[in-house]
Amino acid sequence: MDLSFKQFTVYLALLSVGGGAGWLGSRYVQTNSPTQLSATITTAKPLPTVPPPTFPEQPVIDRSSPNFIAAAVEIVGPTVVRIDATRKSEQDVPDAFKNPLFKRFFGNQMPTPEERVRRGTGSGFILHSDGRIITNAHVVDGADTVQVTLHDGRVFEGKVKGVDPVTDVAAVKIDTKELPTAPIGFSENLVPGQWAIAIGNPLGLDNTVTIGIISATGRSSTQVGIPDKRVRFIQTDAAINPGNSGGPLLNDQGHVIGINTAIRANAQGLGFAIPIETAIRIASQLFIKGKADHPYLGVQMVELNPTLKAEMDQQLEVSLTQDTGVIVVRVVEDSPAAVGGILKGDILVKVDGVAVNTPSQVQEQIETKAVGAELPIQINRQGRQQTLIIKTGVFPESALAGEFNN
């Protein structure tokens, strides 16, 4: 079968390797320990300091009690907020009315664009007693106004400090102090079958609690159905509905282990959350400087298999010596990968000493590295093994705009 190059399922690894209801709702996907906020910032001038949150001593819940879920909710519930966002947009005039003949005959009676206000509701939770809140980027991105309602009923105007479309994390600040803060846990050691508790405002029903289990960990953004993200998602069957986006996912001790962010529109019992370590790492940068930098190599990759090997030999004009692994199909000009010597047709063997077999594994190894870090990458170049040292760059905004998607 003759396959064109564009027919390959190409995994875009220009490596940032790091919902609410209505227009901002829990993200529907259509498809067939951190103990403080800290950031690795590369900048030439001092950044404003933001004191890290001082998390209270982690509570201990007796899991033998039949009310352990209620105990966890009692701890975290007061830190969960409702976020109502509005955005103004113009309803365009149909193309037919733009015809000069219509303008000639109707003159000033021609219809004009109407301004519409679009509203959406999501969730979030308090990271710091000074009013720092974390939520999903798609809940507040593009909003003209953000209203934050606390658990006790108080309402504040929220200021969006930054959004990161790469991870779908956003930082919001309200002007108040002495707020309760959510206990922060860890997601690294989660295993399928553990309890999972979600709190949020689905469909406008504030302070709704749902429960399930951790169904899986380490789901790639491609598996979830949103390949433009750079996150290894937690999968849960705790009910997540429109309005839950940005709310916390808890373990059975009442510690936040993730941010609820996505559900599959064509399935039930499939929800996904951003690991709390990723969310804290990104939020720290957003609060400090309004944006998050992501490590970047500048390569496109596919997972090699015996079926593709012959086609790759021809398309890339190389002689491959293996039929599995991660093969580079494109190197972006002047990117860190290009400067470091990676070539089209190279097979990535190890990244920072860790063996990789899929593009997702490559991304996973790079996404936690600091921008500017020197990264040893072992490659197989037509049968010869060698190690290149690549200095990671900053993920370019042009990549987010789709410039490199072909």
Secondary structure, DSSP 8 states (H G I E B T S, - for coil): ----GGGS--EEES------EETT-SEEE-----SS-------SS-----------------TTSTTHHHHHHHHHGGGEEEEEEEEEEEE---GGGGSHHHHHHHGGGS---EEEEEEEEEEEEEEETTTEEEEEHHHHTT-SEEEEE-TTS-EEE-EEEEEETTTTEEEEE-S--S-----B---TT--TTSEEEEEE-GGG-TTEEEEEEEEEEEE-HHHHT-TT----EEEE-S---TT-TT-EEE-TTS-EEEEEEEEETT-SS-EEEEEHHHHHHHHHHHHHHSS---EE--EEEEEE-HHHHHHHHHHHT---S-SSEEEEEEE-TTSHHHHHT--TT-EEEEETTEE--SHHHHHHHHHTS-TT-EEEEEEEETTEEEEEEEE-EE--HHHHTTTT--
